């Protein structure tokens, strides 16, 4: 497919019909592999190839290159496409040991289309649940060994203390919970088969008992949804819009359960109830971005072609199978039980389903009413980084997060691709927590870049003017740390909420010690204007800055006037970056809090004319970066950047200033 994609006429794929066929039939084949083969570099690579070649690059090619204003931009976007294709070809050559272009062979195109079509039909006649049952021993053994420490993993949450340092639960809350618990358990006992052994604790006023009731409710809803999904999914049978609507309704139900559960979990954890990883992972099985996943996997990038109309039923099959396969797989690796239909009358009882859902709604509403302002850090959108990776982002620096890489089974994969290609097959506390921390570390790395730039500009200015610098300028420099000390408080409050730790080296939290040292030293510069940063900023970052400064801040009167311009630009970008971050927090955690706009933050925290010289350029006004939105990448991002590599954080930050 990568070779076929290379054979394009700039904005048009020559073998479009080939991609339509392969991309339509591939998801079912990949699901069969994902369920029956323990995840390795090949399965990871196949899922990546599917997302990149069937959705991202075709959409990118058809939507954006046609709209570009000039030939230079077209060349840049083509370079990005070539980068992705080159990596895919390199990986496939390494795994298959086939270094030649098979697409040039006679009849290869038709033969490969016929092959994937035949495999699609064969797999359509296979009962996936039976295969899971046959292979469950090997799968469970692997994941039990791999996740042997998950039961001990905890989210370390910054305690939110309110009401004069009292616990958030009060008598009014307790009274409501007691009433809900009593009525609910009575109804379940009378109508839905609840027995005395199902809820071990008997004191219905305790949060620990409520936790047991909530977990019981989740398990019952999990079985109800399993029955519904398995009963409604069709493979080779004819499907229609009614079948699609039924599947969408199930997805909406899962989303509602997830939404109501997220605040309940926050409340339990922040009131020191021991929510273990089993309960948290059970919650996450409801929370996958099923609509987003099926949109990427099942919606062809070739809209409007005649062939697509004929394949509409295949699209509905794909959406149904995506939900079924991801749902059943994640239940298997979370519970070690093969998901299957339960014919018990209570498992299909609509009245029981209503009781389960209504209980979660009542608990959620009570917590929301009496604990306003509680940060909902348990939402799937926040933990998975959905709004960092799968939504429009105008801020250039934040947009870079999409194209940073994560290593999965020795496959380098962009975070925005991994969100669709890998994360759906790991809806559990361990996988989501790992993924979350990689995103957080990349977000923090860019903020560290702002601090480095700020310190290096000041250091260069002091070095050049130390003998003639006035005390009032030194004081302005000391006071300028306000942008970090005051302006980043909300940023860091939410950045590490929650703090999740494991043994993956990708997830080692970046140390703030050096950053705090830099800020402290600037704030306490002596009267001689001496600032030592040699031991707190990496050598390669300093070297890159000095090379950049030779051209952009020359050692003359023109360069002297540019210091304010660049230090203001850095502060402006930092405020815009934080404002974008806080808007993502607000959307992800579904909370209502007020934070300042980038322009307001710049006015409040960024001092102009720190160095008391007339700038070569007028003070900057804060504007939103305009960014073309495409998950396939952009030349504004650093292709191949990784948290663990010695790639310059400053490179993109400093290049931005050349546009001003």
Helices and strands as residue ranges (DSSP letters): H 2-6, E 8-9, E 12-13, H 16-36, H 41-51, I 52-56, H 57-63, G 65-67, H 71-96, G 102-104, H 108-124, H 128-146, G 150-152, E 155-156, H 171-191, H 207-232, H 241-270, H 277-285, H 290-298, H 306-310, H 312-335, G 345-348, H 350-370, H 380-384, H 386-389, H 396-399, G 400-403, E 405-408, E 411-414, H 415-421, G 423-425, H 429-465, G 466-468, H 471-479, H 482-485, H 489-495, E 499-500, G 505-507, H 513-523, H 539-552, H 557-589, H 598-605, H 650-657
